[in-house]
Amino acid sequence: MDFSEQQIERYARHILLGQVGGKGQEKLLASKVLVIGAGGLGSPVLLYLAAAGVGTLGIIDDDVVDLSNLQRQVIHATASIGMAKVDSAKNTIAAINPDVRVITYQDRITAGNAMDLIGGYDLVADGSDNFATRFLVNDACYLSKTPLVSAAILQFDGQVATYKAHEAGDNPCYRCLFPEPPPPGQVPSCAEAGVLGAMCGMIGSLQATEALKELMGIGQSLSGSLLICEALGTEFRKIKVRRDPGCALCGETPTITDLSLHEIAAGEQCRPAASGSA
């Protein structure tokens, strides 16, 4: 494609990179990414993907901006309190890079809509804050053959991983690491245990970096590894993760072949899995 003069100036620092160049930037402009949650993780992910020139960003979140969000959800402002998070995020993205197309879904991601939503994107970045959504998104991404860059945060700790078990090779899915969600109440949420706001920026920026690498096909994929950050000790650990032959989703004899499991779980909870943002 031919870049406009404004695009050449805007993305000059990318184009100067040998691993990116004009071809890499062209890939970003043609890419479509769905971000699950416009909260603590979704905020930096959306900001950096928009600034990088990802052509289309989908945002799904059914929540509204609350004063308590502003300590970490940097895509929102005080003036946005009470506004739908997807609309607040869209406004901020437009101010950063008006060339980015933003598609908003003020909704929850559920077993009923996940496949249709995810199927329209090249990559998913999951910034949800609950296990039900993480497992749902993982399963839907695997079944739709869509790369997933997932992250999680709590208190002073965070982790990032890329999942693309649909590709050949030793590429695990989320269930290879965590076969089943923990019992309700065993792991507190950020709302219950707290989170250092800057941690969201650190982990979300790493998540955005991995998404950009996947979209451009550069560098070493994080697939097959789990990156763990412990902020209080300023420690990073990269753990090798193998594909589980016995995985219920991507293993040799899978028992999960659709999203009906999540429909049952939602019915038992008397509500669908939320797209809640950290």
Secondary structure, DSSP 4 states (H G I P E B T S, - for coil): -PPPHHHHHHTHHHHTSTTTHHHHHHHHHT-EEEEE-SSTTHHHHHHHHHHHT-SEEEEE---B--GGGGGT-TT--GGGTTSBHHHHHHHHHHHH-TTSEEEEE-S---TTTHHHHHTT-SEEEE-BSSHHHHHHHHHHHHHHT--EEEEEEEBTEEEEEEE-TTSSSS---HHHH-SSPPPTTSS--HHHH-B-HHHHHHHHHHHHHHHHHHHHT-S---TTEEEEEETTTTEEEEEE----TT-TTTSSS-S--SSHHHHHHHHHHTSPPP--B-
